[in-house]
């Protein structure tokens, strides 16, 4: 699955607010795409199930950074918290790529 911000937000909003959409070894983007995410790339699966590597969009790089470095990180994140990180225009942590 291709990663787009609108599709990712729609997916998060389809979850219950307290639903765990990420855990220590699988970030929310992994859960959404069915692949794996790094700091600059993510892997999804094509229609035949083969892995396909994609560049991680800047907004997603910032999201991954913010999830990994948020205060009180205990290895999981709820849909509500993930949405707040995405939708907050004044994110406290900015990273340059």
N, C-alpha and C positions, 0 to 999 in steps of 0.2 A: 504494500500500500504506500502511495506517495504521501509525504508529509506536507500538509499545508496548515497554516495557522487557523483559518476558519473551520476546516474539518476537525482539527484537533480540539478546538474550543467546543464545537458541537458534540464531539465524543465525550468530553469531560462533563458537559452539561447534561448528557443523557444518564450520567451516573448519579446515585444518591450522594448528597453532600459529604457524608462521612465514609463513603466507600473508599477503600484503599486502592489507589490507581498506580501506585509505585511502591517498590520495596527496596531493600538494600542492594540487591543484585539485579534489579530490573526497574529502570526508570519509567515514568509514565509514557514517554515517547516509545519505548520498547513495547509496552503493553498495547499501545495504539497501532503501531506498525507491524507487530508480530516479529520484530527483528531485534537488533542490538544497536545501542547508541554509544558513540565515543564523544570526544569533545568537539570534533569537526566533521564527523561522518556518521551515517547510520546505515544499517543494513535492513532491507525488507526482503520479501519473497515475491518472485514473479508468479504468473499463473500456473507454472509447472512446479512451483515449490523451490526453485533455485534461488540462492542468495543474490541480491543485487545491491551494490554499494552506491550511496548518494551523498552529495555534499549536504551537510546540515545547515539550514538557513540561519542567518544571523540571529533572528528572534529565538530560534530553537537553541542555539549555542548559549545565548543569555539565559534561557529558561533552565537548561541543564546545569549551568554554573550556579544559578540561584537556588535550585533544588539541592544541589550538593553542598552548598555553603550557607544554607539558611540556619538561623538560630534554632536551637532545640531539635536539630535533626536526629531522629531516632531510628532511621532506616526505613521509614515508610512515609507516604504522603497521601492525604485525602484529596478527592476531587475538588472540594471546596478550596483547599489551600493551593492546589495547583492552579485553579482558575484565578485566585487572587494574585498569584505571582505573574500570571500572563496578562491580566487585565489592569494591573497597577502601573500607571504611566510613570510614577516616581519611585521606581525600584531603588532600594537603598544601595545595592551593589551593582556597579557597572563594570564590565570587563571589556577590554579592547582586544579584538582578534585581528 
